[in-house]
Amino acid sequence: MRGATHTVRAAQAGWTACAVAVVLAATACGGGDSTIGSGAEGVVRSSWGDPQNPLEPANTNEVQGGKVLDMIFRGLKRYNPKTGKAEDELAERIETTDSRHFTVTVKDGWTFSNGEQVTAASFVDAWNYGANLRNNQKNAYFFQYIDGYDKVHPASGAPTAATLSGLKVTGPRTFTVTLSQRFSTWPDTLGYAAFAPLPRAFHDQHAAWLAKPIGNGPYTVERYTKGSQMSLRTWKEYPGADKARNGGVDLVVYTDNNTAYTDLVAGNLDLVDDIPAAQLKNVRSDLSGRYINTPAGIIQTLAFPYYDKAWNTPGAVKVRTGLSRAINREQITQTIFRRTRTPATDWTSPVLGADGGYKAGLCGAACAYDAAAARKLVREGGGIPRGRLTITYNADTGSHKEWVDAVCNSINNALGNDKACVGSPVGTFADFRNKLGQRKLTGPFRAGWQMDYPLIQNFLQPLYYTNASSNDGKWSNARFDRLIDEANAEADPKPAIEKFQQAEGVVRDQMAAIPLWYQNGSAGYSDRVSDVALNPFSVPVYNEITVH
Protein backbone atom coordinates (compact mmCIF):
# COMPACT_ATOMS: atom_id res chain seq x y z
CA MET A 1 0.00 0.00 0.00
CA ARG A 2 0.09 0.93 0.58
CA GLY A 3 1.92 0.78 -1.78
CA ALA A 4 3.77 2.92 -0.75
CA THR A 5 3.54 3.33 -2.22
CA HIS A 6 0.35 -0.44 1.10
CA THR A 7 -0.39 3.14 -3.08
CA VAL A 8 -7.52 5.64 -5.62
CA ARG A 9 -9.49 6.11 -10.08
CA ALA A 10 -9.91 9.87 -10.02
CA ALA A 11 -12.65 10.80 -7.58
CA GLN A 12 -15.99 11.11 -9.31
CA ALA A 13 -18.26 14.10 -9.57
CA GLY A 14 -20.56 12.70 -6.91
CA TRP A 15 -18.26 13.90 -4.14
CA THR A 16 -19.89 16.81 -2.38
CA ALA A 17 -18.44 20.21 -3.19
CA CYS A 18 -16.93 22.64 -0.70
CA ALA A 19 -19.37 25.04 0.92
CA VAL A 20 -18.63 27.76 -1.60
CA ALA A 21 -19.03 27.06 -5.29
CA VAL A 22 -15.86 28.74 -6.42
CA VAL A 23 -12.35 27.44 -6.99
CA LEU A 24 -10.18 28.69 -4.14
CA ALA A 25 -6.54 28.33 -3.19
CA ALA A 26 -5.42 25.00 -1.76
CA THR A 27 -5.71 26.20 1.83
CA ALA A 28 -9.06 27.91 1.44
CA CYS A 29 -11.21 25.16 2.95
CA GLY A 30 -8.81 24.53 5.82
CA GLY A 31 -6.50 27.43 6.66
CA GLY A 32 -8.13 30.45 8.19
CA ASP A 33 -11.47 28.68 8.70
CA SER A 34 -13.28 30.20 11.68
CA THR A 35 -14.80 26.80 12.53
CA ILE A 36 -11.51 25.05 13.26
CA GLY A 37 -11.99 25.63 17.00
CA SER A 38 -9.90 24.24 19.83
CA GLY A 39 -9.92 21.47 22.44
CA ALA A 40 -12.13 18.44 21.85
CA GLU A 41 -13.94 20.33 19.07
CA GLY A 42 -10.78 21.59 17.38
CA VAL A 43 -10.10 20.53 13.79
CA VAL A 44 -6.61 19.51 12.70
CA ARG A 45 -5.48 20.91 9.33
CA SER A 46 -3.15 18.45 7.60
CA SER A 47 -1.50 18.27 4.16
CA TRP A 48 -2.68 15.55 1.78
CA GLY A 49 -2.72 14.40 -1.84
CA ASP A 50 -5.77 13.33 -3.82
CA PRO A 51 -6.16 9.53 -3.88
CA GLN A 52 -6.17 7.70 -7.17
CA ASN A 53 -9.60 6.04 -6.79
CA PRO A 54 -12.80 6.40 -4.76
CA LEU A 55 -12.38 5.04 -1.25
CA GLU A 56 -13.56 1.45 -1.64
CA PRO A 57 -11.41 -0.54 0.81
CA ALA A 58 -10.65 -3.28 -1.70
CA ASN A 59 -9.78 -0.74 -4.39
CA THR A 60 -7.33 1.46 -2.47
CA ASN A 61 -3.68 0.40 -2.54
CA GLU A 62 -1.87 3.71 -2.20
CA VAL A 63 -0.88 5.89 0.73
CA GLN A 64 -3.18 8.93 0.41
CA GLY A 65 -6.38 6.92 0.14
CA GLY A 66 -5.08 4.56 2.81
CA LYS A 67 -4.77 7.43 5.31
CA VAL A 68 -8.50 8.08 5.02
CA LEU A 69 -9.47 4.41 5.22
CA ASP A 70 -7.46 4.16 8.45
CA MET A 71 -9.62 6.96 9.87
CA ILE A 72 -13.08 5.80 8.77
CA PHE A 73 -12.78 2.01 9.14
CA ARG A 74 -11.89 -0.55 11.77
CA GLY A 75 -11.40 -4.22 10.90
CA LEU A 76 -10.99 -7.52 12.71
CA LYS A 77 -7.41 -6.57 13.58
CA ARG A 78 -5.67 -3.24 14.10
CA TYR A 79 -1.95 -2.57 13.98
CA ASN A 80 -0.73 -1.05 17.21
CA PRO A 81 0.21 2.58 16.43
CA LYS A 82 3.41 2.27 18.48
CA THR A 83 4.63 -1.28 17.78
CA GLY A 84 2.86 -2.24 14.55
CA LYS A 85 1.77 -5.53 16.13
CA ALA A 86 -1.54 -6.99 14.89
CA GLU A 87 -4.06 -6.85 17.75
CA ASP A 88 -7.73 -7.83 17.93
CA GLU A 89 -10.10 -4.96 17.15
CA LEU A 90 -13.53 -6.20 16.00
CA ALA A 91 -12.35 -9.80 16.34
CA GLU A 92 -13.50 -11.35 19.60
CA ARG A 93 -11.80 -14.59 18.56
CA ILE A 94 -10.09 -16.06 15.49
CA GLU A 95 -9.69 -19.80 16.03
CA THR A 96 -7.95 -22.55 14.03
CA THR A 97 -6.42 -25.96 14.61
CA ASP A 98 -4.71 -26.38 11.26
CA SER A 99 -3.92 -22.84 9.91
CA ARG A 100 -6.35 -23.50 7.07
CA HIS A 101 -9.83 -23.57 8.61
CA PHE A 102 -10.69 -20.52 10.72
CA THR A 103 -13.72 -19.58 12.82
CA VAL A 104 -14.17 -15.84 13.34
CA THR A 105 -16.32 -14.29 16.06
CA VAL A 106 -17.10 -10.59 15.69
CA LYS A 107 -17.43 -8.46 18.84
CA ASP A 108 -20.89 -7.33 19.82
CA GLY A 109 -21.87 -3.65 20.05
CA TRP A 110 -20.13 -2.31 16.95
CA THR A 111 -22.10 -0.28 14.42
CA PHE A 112 -21.45 1.74 11.30
CA SER A 113 -21.87 5.50 11.53
CA ASN A 114 -25.37 5.17 9.98
CA GLY A 115 -26.47 3.00 12.93
CA GLU A 116 -26.34 -0.36 11.14
CA GLN A 117 -24.91 -3.23 13.17
CA VAL A 118 -21.53 -4.65 12.15
CA THR A 119 -22.16 -8.38 11.72
CA ALA A 120 -20.42 -11.40 10.27
CA ALA A 121 -22.20 -10.68 6.98
CA SER A 122 -20.66 -7.18 6.93
CA PHE A 123 -17.28 -8.85 6.50
CA VAL A 124 -18.30 -11.77 4.28
CA ASP A 125 -20.27 -9.60 1.84
CA ALA A 126 -17.41 -7.06 1.66
CA TRP A 127 -14.81 -9.74 1.00
CA ASN A 128 -16.96 -11.38 -1.69
CA TYR A 129 -17.35 -7.99 -3.37
CA GLY A 130 -13.63 -7.30 -3.20
CA ALA A 131 -12.67 -10.68 -4.62
CA ASN A 132 -15.10 -10.70 -7.57
CA LEU A 133 -13.44 -9.97 -10.90
CA ARG A 134 -16.54 -8.12 -12.11
CA ASN A 135 -15.94 -5.40 -9.51
CA ASN A 136 -12.39 -4.73 -10.73
CA GLN A 137 -10.91 -4.12 -7.28
CA LYS A 138 -7.16 -3.52 -7.10
CA ASN A 139 -6.85 -5.44 -3.82
CA ALA A 140 -8.78 -8.51 -4.97
CA TYR A 141 -5.50 -10.34 -4.77
CA PHE A 142 -5.58 -10.24 -0.96
CA PHE A 143 -8.45 -12.76 -1.03
CA GLN A 144 -6.64 -15.24 -3.27
CA TYR A 145 -6.01 -17.80 -0.53
CA ILE A 146 -9.72 -18.17 0.31
CA ASP A 147 -11.30 -21.23 -1.31
CA GLY A 148 -13.18 -20.43 -4.49
CA TYR A 149 -11.08 -17.43 -5.50
CA ASP A 150 -10.27 -19.09 -8.82
CA LYS A 151 -14.02 -19.21 -9.58
CA VAL A 152 -14.85 -15.59 -8.67
CA HIS A 153 -11.57 -14.18 -10.03
CA PRO A 154 -10.31 -16.51 -12.78
CA ALA A 155 -7.00 -15.83 -14.48
CA SER A 156 -8.92 -15.64 -17.78
CA GLY A 157 -12.54 -15.54 -18.79
CA ALA A 158 -15.59 -14.55 -16.78
CA PRO A 159 -16.30 -15.58 -13.17
CA THR A 160 -18.22 -18.84 -12.75
CA ALA A 161 -19.28 -18.00 -9.18
CA ALA A 162 -20.41 -14.83 -7.45
CA THR A 163 -19.14 -15.63 -3.96
CA LEU A 164 -16.15 -17.35 -2.36
CA SER A 165 -16.94 -20.94 -1.41
CA GLY A 166 -14.51 -20.62 1.51
CA LEU A 167 -16.67 -18.02 3.31
CA LYS A 168 -19.73 -19.07 5.30
CA VAL A 169 -21.85 -16.98 7.65
CA THR A 170 -22.76 -19.25 10.57
CA GLY A 171 -24.46 -16.75 12.87
CA PRO A 172 -25.04 -13.01 13.38
CA ARG A 173 -21.50 -12.62 14.71
CA THR A 174 -19.72 -15.73 13.42
CA PHE A 175 -18.34 -16.89 10.11
CA THR A 176 -15.91 -19.51 8.88
CA VAL A 177 -13.04 -19.15 6.44
CA THR A 178 -11.49 -22.03 4.53
CA LEU A 179 -8.19 -21.29 2.81
CA SER A 180 -6.84 -23.19 -0.18
CA GLN A 181 -3.63 -23.93 1.73
CA ARG A 182 -2.22 -23.45 5.20
CA PHE A 183 -1.39 -19.82 5.99
CA SER A 184 -0.24 -19.53 9.59
CA THR A 185 0.02 -15.73 9.67
CA TRP A 186 -3.24 -15.09 7.79
CA PRO A 187 -4.98 -13.56 10.86
CA ASP A 188 -2.21 -10.94 11.09
CA THR A 189 -3.09 -9.66 7.60
CA LEU A 190 -6.65 -8.80 8.63
CA GLY A 191 -5.80 -5.30 9.85
CA TYR A 192 -5.24 -4.26 6.24
CA ALA A 193 -8.00 -2.02 4.85
CA ALA A 194 -9.01 -4.47 2.10
CA PHE A 195 -10.52 -6.67 4.82
CA ALA A 196 -12.70 -3.88 6.31
CA PRO A 197 -16.42 -4.54 6.84
CA LEU A 198 -18.96 -2.68 4.72
CA PRO A 199 -22.55 -1.63 5.45
CA ARG A 200 -25.50 -2.66 3.29
CA ALA A 201 -25.55 0.88 1.86
CA PHE A 202 -22.28 0.11 0.06
CA HIS A 203 -23.98 -2.66 -1.88
CA ASP A 204 -27.53 -1.27 -2.15
CA GLN A 205 -26.78 2.41 -2.89
CA HIS A 206 -23.28 2.10 -4.27
CA ALA A 207 -23.09 5.43 -6.10
CA ALA A 208 -24.34 7.32 -3.05
CA TRP A 209 -21.85 5.47 -0.83
CA LEU A 210 -18.97 6.42 -3.15
CA ALA A 211 -20.11 10.05 -2.95
CA LYS A 212 -20.01 9.94 0.87
CA PRO A 213 -18.46 6.78 2.34
CA ILE A 214 -19.97 5.28 5.48
CA GLY A 215 -17.61 3.39 7.76
CA ASN A 216 -17.23 2.24 11.35
CA GLY A 217 -14.10 4.15 12.40
CA PRO A 218 -13.60 7.17 14.67
CA TYR A 219 -14.19 9.68 11.85
CA THR A 220 -16.85 10.24 9.20
CA VAL A 221 -16.50 11.95 5.83
CA GLU A 222 -18.27 15.30 5.83
CA ARG A 223 -17.32 16.50 2.34
CA TYR A 224 -14.66 16.16 -0.33
CA THR A 225 -13.72 18.57 -3.08
CA LYS A 226 -11.27 16.88 -5.41
CA GLY A 227 -8.12 18.95 -5.79
CA SER A 228 -8.92 20.99 -2.69
CA GLN A 229 -9.86 19.27 0.56
CA MET A 230 -11.45 16.34 2.37
CA SER A 231 -13.16 17.20 5.65
CA LEU A 232 -13.54 14.46 8.24
CA ARG A 233 -15.36 14.93 11.52
CA THR A 234 -15.31 12.96 14.75
CA TRP A 235 -18.03 10.35 15.09
CA LYS A 236 -19.31 10.94 18.62
CA GLU A 237 -20.96 7.50 18.95
CA TYR A 238 -17.85 5.58 17.87
CA PRO A 239 -17.76 2.45 20.12
CA GLY A 240 -14.01 1.77 19.96
CA ALA A 241 -11.40 2.48 22.61
CA ASP A 242 -9.38 4.71 20.26
CA LYS A 243 -11.84 7.60 20.15
CA ALA A 244 -10.72 10.84 18.50
CA ARG A 245 -9.35 13.48 20.87
CA ASN A 246 -10.16 16.27 18.42
CA GLY A 247 -13.18 17.46 16.49
CA GLY A 248 -11.99 16.30 13.09
CA VAL A 249 -9.33 16.56 10.42
CA ASP A 250 -9.26 18.69 7.28
CA LEU A 251 -7.00 17.03 4.72
CA VAL A 252 -5.87 19.86 2.45
CA VAL A 253 -4.64 18.93 -1.02
CA TYR A 254 -1.21 20.18 -2.08
CA THR A 255 0.52 19.44 -5.36
CA ASP A 256 3.84 20.69 -3.96
CA ASN A 257 5.00 19.72 -0.49
CA ASN A 258 7.22 22.82 -0.36
CA THR A 259 4.06 24.92 -0.46
CA ALA A 260 2.57 22.79 2.31
CA TYR A 261 5.69 23.32 4.40
CA THR A 262 5.53 27.10 3.85
CA ASP A 263 1.91 27.11 5.00
CA LEU A 264 2.86 25.10 8.08
CA VAL A 265 5.57 27.59 9.05
CA ALA A 266 3.14 30.46 8.40
CA GLY A 267 0.51 28.94 10.69
CA ASN A 268 -1.99 28.10 7.95
CA LEU A 269 -1.57 24.36 8.47
CA ASP A 270 -1.15 22.15 11.55
CA LEU A 271 0.59 19.08 10.16
CA VAL A 272 2.80 18.11 7.24
CA ASP A 273 3.70 14.42 7.18
CA ASP A 274 6.21 14.63 4.34
CA ILE A 275 8.93 17.21 5.01
CA PRO A 276 10.46 18.31 1.67
CA ALA A 277 14.10 17.34 1.21
CA ALA A 278 14.98 20.98 0.54
CA GLN A 279 13.70 21.96 4.01
CA LEU A 280 15.42 19.29 6.09
CA LYS A 281 18.27 21.66 6.92
CA ASN A 282 15.81 24.23 8.30
CA VAL A 283 13.03 22.18 9.84
CA ARG A 284 14.29 21.99 13.44
CA SER A 285 14.81 25.74 13.73
CA ASP A 286 11.73 26.68 11.68
CA LEU A 287 9.45 24.61 13.89
CA SER A 288 11.23 25.05 17.23
CA GLY A 289 11.66 21.32 17.64
CA ARG A 290 8.14 20.33 16.54
CA TYR A 291 9.66 17.82 14.14
CA ILE A 292 9.40 14.03 14.02
CA ASN A 293 12.01 11.78 12.38
CA THR A 294 11.39 8.13 13.17
CA PRO A 295 12.03 4.74 11.47
CA ALA A 296 9.16 3.46 9.37
CA GLY A 297 8.29 0.40 7.33
CA ILE A 298 9.02 2.10 4.01
CA ILE A 299 11.48 1.31 1.25
CA GLN A 300 12.13 3.26 -1.95
CA THR A 301 12.95 1.28 -5.09
CA LEU A 302 13.26 1.62 -8.84
CA ALA A 303 10.90 -0.77 -10.60
CA PHE A 304 10.92 -1.82 -14.24
CA PRO A 305 8.25 -2.33 -16.94
CA TYR A 306 8.63 -6.06 -17.65
CA TYR A 307 5.70 -5.86 -20.06
CA ASP A 308 8.26 -4.10 -22.30
CA LYS A 309 10.33 -6.86 -23.94
CA ALA A 310 13.45 -4.71 -23.85
CA TRP A 311 13.57 -5.16 -20.08
CA ASN A 312 12.78 -8.87 -20.23
CA THR A 313 15.82 -10.16 -22.11
CA PRO A 314 18.40 -12.43 -20.40
CA GLY A 315 20.97 -9.64 -20.63
CA ALA A 316 18.68 -7.13 -18.95
CA VAL A 317 19.46 -8.75 -15.57
CA LYS A 318 23.05 -7.54 -15.91
CA VAL A 319 21.88 -4.11 -17.01
CA ARG A 320 19.62 -3.73 -13.99
CA THR A 321 22.37 -4.94 -11.65
CA GLY A 322 24.83 -2.56 -13.30
CA LEU A 323 22.45 0.34 -12.78
CA SER A 324 22.14 -0.62 -9.13
CA ARG A 325 25.92 -0.52 -8.77
CA ALA A 326 25.98 2.90 -10.46
CA ILE A 327 23.87 4.50 -7.70
CA ASN A 328 25.80 6.07 -4.84
CA ARG A 329 23.18 5.54 -2.12
CA GLU A 330 25.42 6.74 0.72
CA GLN A 331 26.11 10.08 -0.93
CA ILE A 332 22.47 10.70 -1.90
CA THR A 333 21.05 9.87 1.53
CA GLN A 334 23.64 12.13 3.15
CA THR A 335 23.48 15.18 0.92
CA ILE A 336 19.82 15.26 -0.11
CA PHE A 337 18.00 13.52 2.72
CA ARG A 338 20.34 14.44 5.60
CA ARG A 339 20.19 10.90 6.95
CA THR A 340 16.41 10.70 7.08
CA ARG A 341 17.00 7.81 4.66
CA THR A 342 19.36 4.84 5.05
CA PRO A 343 20.95 3.02 2.08
CA ALA A 344 19.00 -0.18 1.47
CA THR A 345 20.77 -3.53 1.63
CA ASP A 346 17.67 -5.68 1.02
CA TRP A 347 14.07 -5.37 -0.23
CA THR A 348 12.23 -5.15 3.12
CA SER A 349 12.74 -2.82 6.11
CA PRO A 350 14.81 -2.85 9.32
CA VAL A 351 11.55 -2.08 11.16
CA LEU A 352 10.73 -5.80 10.82
CA GLY A 353 13.80 -6.81 12.80
CA ALA A 354 15.63 -10.11 12.33
CA ASP A 355 12.75 -12.03 13.92
CA GLY A 356 10.38 -10.51 11.37
CA GLY A 357 12.49 -11.38 8.34
CA TYR A 358 14.80 -8.42 7.79
CA LYS A 359 18.22 -9.62 6.65
CA ALA A 360 20.80 -6.84 6.50
CA GLY A 361 23.22 -7.12 3.61
CA LEU A 362 21.15 -9.57 1.56
CA CYS A 363 21.71 -7.50 -1.56
CA GLY A 364 25.49 -7.74 -1.12
CA ALA A 365 27.75 -6.29 -3.80
CA ALA A 366 24.80 -5.65 -6.12
CA CYS A 367 23.82 -2.69 -3.94
CA ALA A 368 27.37 -1.36 -3.44
CA TYR A 369 28.49 1.60 -5.53
CA ASP A 370 31.23 0.65 -7.99
CA ALA A 371 31.47 2.67 -11.21
CA ALA A 372 33.81 0.24 -12.98
CA ALA A 373 31.63 -2.76 -12.15
CA ALA A 374 28.54 -0.81 -13.25
CA ARG A 375 30.00 0.00 -16.66
CA LYS A 376 31.11 -3.61 -17.18
CA LEU A 377 27.72 -5.09 -16.28
CA VAL A 378 25.72 -2.65 -18.40
CA ARG A 379 28.03 -3.30 -21.35
CA GLU A 380 27.85 -7.09 -20.94
CA GLY A 381 24.04 -6.90 -20.71
CA GLY A 382 23.78 -5.20 -24.09
CA GLY A 383 23.49 -1.62 -22.89
CA ILE A 384 20.55 0.44 -21.69
CA PRO A 385 17.46 -0.32 -23.82
CA ARG A 386 16.99 2.35 -26.49
CA GLY A 387 20.19 4.04 -25.32
CA ARG A 388 18.69 6.17 -22.56
CA LEU A 389 17.26 5.52 -19.11
CA THR A 390 14.12 7.51 -18.33
CA ILE A 391 13.00 7.41 -14.68
CA THR A 392 9.35 8.37 -14.25
CA TYR A 393 8.01 9.82 -11.00
CA ASN A 394 5.13 11.92 -9.71
CA ALA A 395 6.14 15.52 -9.06
CA ASP A 396 3.49 16.53 -6.52
CA THR A 397 4.73 14.79 -3.36
CA GLY A 398 7.80 13.20 -1.83
CA SER A 399 10.67 15.40 -3.10
CA HIS A 400 11.07 12.88 -5.90
CA LYS A 401 12.64 15.33 -8.36
CA GLU A 402 15.64 15.90 -6.12
CA TRP A 403 16.49 12.25 -5.62
CA VAL A 404 15.66 11.17 -9.18
CA ASP A 405 17.99 13.87 -10.50
CA ALA A 406 20.65 12.73 -8.03
CA VAL A 407 20.25 9.08 -9.06
CA CYS A 408 20.54 10.04 -12.72
CA ASN A 409 23.64 12.14 -12.02
CA SER A 410 25.19 9.19 -10.21
CA ILE A 411 24.38 6.82 -13.07
CA ASN A 412 25.63 9.28 -15.68
CA ASN A 413 28.91 9.80 -13.81
CA ALA A 414 29.44 6.09 -13.30
CA LEU A 415 28.74 5.24 -16.94
CA GLY A 416 30.72 8.21 -18.28
CA ASN A 417 27.75 9.51 -20.26
CA ASP A 418 26.00 12.68 -19.11
CA LYS A 419 22.90 11.81 -21.17
CA ALA A 420 22.47 8.18 -20.12
CA CYS A 421 19.75 8.92 -17.56
CA VAL A 422 17.05 11.59 -17.25
CA GLY A 423 14.09 12.14 -14.96
CA SER A 424 10.57 12.18 -16.36
CA PRO A 425 8.05 13.93 -14.05
CA VAL A 426 4.30 13.33 -14.13
CA GLY A 427 2.24 16.13 -12.58
CA THR A 428 0.16 14.27 -10.00
CA PHE A 429 0.25 10.99 -8.14
CA ALA A 430 -3.12 9.96 -9.60
CA ASP A 431 -1.88 10.55 -13.17
CA PHE A 432 1.32 8.66 -12.38
CA ARG A 433 -0.66 5.67 -11.08
CA ASN A 434 -2.94 5.77 -14.11
CA LYS A 435 0.02 5.69 -16.51
CA LEU A 436 1.35 2.67 -14.64
CA GLY A 437 -2.01 0.93 -14.84
CA GLN A 438 -2.22 1.60 -18.57
CA ARG A 439 1.33 0.25 -19.12
CA LYS A 440 2.46 3.47 -20.77
CA LEU A 441 5.96 3.53 -19.24
CA THR A 442 8.94 2.17 -21.13
CA GLY A 443 11.61 2.80 -18.51
CA PRO A 444 12.07 2.42 -14.75
CA PHE A 445 9.81 4.24 -12.34
CA ARG A 446 9.85 5.13 -8.66
CA ALA A 447 8.12 2.48 -6.59
CA GLY A 448 8.27 3.18 -2.89
CA TRP A 449 6.47 0.69 -0.64
CA GLN A 450 4.85 1.43 2.69
CA MET A 451 4.03 -1.81 4.47
CA ASP A 452 0.39 -2.83 4.85
CA TYR A 453 1.21 -5.08 7.79
CA PRO A 454 4.53 -5.85 9.52
CA LEU A 455 5.41 -9.17 7.87
CA ILE A 456 8.24 -9.92 5.43
CA GLN A 457 5.57 -11.47 3.23
CA ASN A 458 4.04 -8.03 2.68
CA PHE A 459 7.27 -6.59 1.27
CA LEU A 460 7.55 -9.43 -1.24
CA GLN A 461 4.25 -10.98 -2.31
CA PRO A 462 2.19 -7.89 -3.27
CA LEU A 463 5.12 -6.48 -5.28
CA TYR A 464 6.75 -9.46 -6.99
CA TYR A 465 4.31 -12.40 -7.08
CA THR A 466 2.90 -13.02 -10.56
CA ASN A 467 -0.05 -10.67 -11.20
CA ALA A 468 0.00 -9.41 -7.60
CA SER A 469 -1.97 -6.29 -6.71
CA SER A 470 1.02 -3.92 -6.64
CA ASN A 471 3.23 -5.71 -9.16
CA ASP A 472 3.00 -2.71 -11.48
CA GLY A 473 5.89 -3.79 -13.69
CA LYS A 474 4.44 -7.32 -14.16
CA TRP A 475 7.60 -9.17 -13.11
CA SER A 476 7.06 -12.93 -12.96
CA ASN A 477 9.25 -15.77 -11.71
CA ALA A 478 7.98 -19.31 -11.09
CA ARG A 479 10.59 -20.14 -8.43
CA PHE A 480 9.79 -16.97 -6.49
CA ASP A 481 6.05 -17.78 -6.60
CA ARG A 482 6.66 -21.35 -5.39
CA LEU A 483 8.82 -20.22 -2.48
CA ILE A 484 6.19 -17.66 -1.42
CA ASP A 485 3.48 -20.33 -1.48
CA GLU A 486 5.66 -22.69 0.56
CA ALA A 487 6.52 -19.96 3.08
CA ASN A 488 2.86 -19.07 3.58
CA ALA A 489 2.04 -22.73 4.21
CA GLU A 490 4.61 -23.12 7.01
CA ALA A 491 3.00 -23.44 10.45
CA ASP A 492 6.20 -22.38 12.26
CA PRO A 493 7.33 -18.74 11.77
CA LYS A 494 11.05 -19.57 11.67
CA PRO A 495 11.03 -21.88 8.59
CA ALA A 496 8.45 -19.55 7.01
CA ILE A 497 10.85 -16.61 7.33
CA GLU A 498 13.70 -18.69 5.91
CA LYS A 499 11.55 -19.52 2.85
CA PHE A 500 10.58 -15.86 2.41
CA GLN A 501 14.26 -14.92 2.53
CA GLN A 502 15.01 -17.53 -0.14
CA ALA A 503 12.30 -15.89 -2.26
CA GLU A 504 13.91 -12.51 -1.60
CA GLY A 505 17.16 -14.05 -2.87
CA VAL A 506 15.42 -14.67 -6.20
CA VAL A 507 14.45 -11.00 -6.34
CA ARG A 508 18.11 -10.15 -5.70
CA ASP A 509 19.52 -12.55 -8.29
CA GLN A 510 17.19 -11.19 -10.95
CA MET A 511 17.37 -7.59 -9.64
CA ALA A 512 13.60 -7.50 -10.07
CA ALA A 513 13.69 -3.97 -8.64
CA ILE A 514 16.60 -1.82 -7.48
CA PRO A 515 16.46 -1.11 -3.72
CA LEU A 516 17.49 2.46 -2.97
CA TRP A 517 16.95 3.37 0.70
CA TYR A 518 14.86 2.78 3.77
CA GLN A 519 12.77 5.82 4.59
CA ASN A 520 12.11 7.36 7.98
CA GLY A 521 8.77 8.90 8.73
CA SER A 522 9.12 12.68 8.94
CA ALA A 523 6.57 15.23 10.00
CA GLY A 524 6.31 18.76 11.32
CA TYR A 525 3.47 20.31 13.25
CA SER A 526 2.27 23.69 14.50
CA ASP A 527 2.16 24.98 18.07
CA ARG A 528 -1.63 24.71 17.87
CA VAL A 529 -1.52 20.90 18.23
CA SER A 530 0.22 18.36 20.45
CA ASP A 531 0.44 14.57 20.95
CA VAL A 532 1.48 14.24 17.32
CA ALA A 533 3.03 10.89 16.38
CA LEU A 534 3.63 8.72 13.34
CA ASN A 535 2.83 5.01 13.44
CA PRO A 536 5.29 2.40 12.05
CA PHE A 537 3.65 2.89 8.66
CA SER A 538 4.65 6.60 8.72
CA VAL A 539 1.00 7.69 8.94
CA PRO A 540 -0.05 10.29 11.53
CA VAL A 541 -2.07 8.86 14.41
CA TYR A 542 -4.77 11.45 13.79
CA ASN A 543 -7.18 10.33 16.51
CA GLU A 544 -4.59 11.01 19.26
CA ILE A 545 -3.82 14.61 18.21
CA THR A 546 -5.09 17.28 20.58
CA VAL A 547 -5.84 20.86 19.57
CA HIS A 548 -5.12 23.82 21.88
Sequence and secondary structure as in RCSB ss.txt:
>XXXX:A:sequence
MRGATHTVRAAQAGWTACAVAVVLAATACGGGDSTIGSGAEGVVRSSWGDPQNPLEPANTNEVQGGKVLDMIFRG
LKRYNPKTGKAEDELAERIETTDSRHFTVTVKDGWTFSNGEQVTAASFVDAWNYGANLRNNQKNAYFFQYIDGYD
KVHPASGAPTAATLSGLKVTGPRTFTVTLSQRFSTWPDTLGYAAFAPLPRAFHDQHAAWLAKPIGNGPYTVERYT
KGSQMSLRTWKEYPGADKARNGGVDLVVYTDNNTAYTDLVAGNLDLVDDIPAAQLKNVRSDLSGRYINTPAGIIQ
TLAFPYYDKAWNTPGAVKVRTGLSRAINREQITQTIFRRTRTPATDWTSPVLGADGGYKAGLCGAACAYDAAAAR
KLVREGGGIPRGRLTITYNADTGSHKEWVDAVCNSINNALGNDKACVGSPVGTFADFRNKLGQRKLTGPFRAGWQ
MDYPLIQNFLQPLYYTNASSNDGKWSNARFDRLIDEANAEADPKPAIEKFQQAEGVVRDQMAAIPLWYQNGSAGY
SDRVSDVALNPFSVPVYNEITVH
>XXXX:A:secstr
 TTT        TTS   SSSS   TTTTTTT TT  SGGG EEEEEE   SS   GGG  SHHHHHHHHHH   
SEEE TTT  EEESSEEEEEESSSSEEEEEE TT B TTS B  HHHHHHHHHHHH GGG  TTGGGGTTBTTHH
HHS SSS  S SS TTEEEEETTEEEEEBSS  TTGGGGGGSGGG    HHHHHSHHHHHHS   SSSEEEEEEE
TTTEEEEEE TT  SSS  SSSEEEEEE S HHHHHHHHHHTS SEESS  GGGTTTHHHHTTT EEEEEEEEEE
EEE  TTSGGGSSTTHHHHHHHHHHT  HHHHHHHTTTTSEEE SSSS GGGTGGGT  TTTTGGGGS  HHHHH
HHHHHTTSSGGG EEEEEESSSTTHHHHHHHHHHHHHHHHT TTSEEEEEES HHHHHHHHHTT   S EE  EE
 SSSSHHHHHHHHHSTT TT TT    HHHHHHHHHHHH SSHHHHHHHHHHHHHHHHHHT SEEEEEEEEEEEE
 TTEE   B TTS B GGG EE 
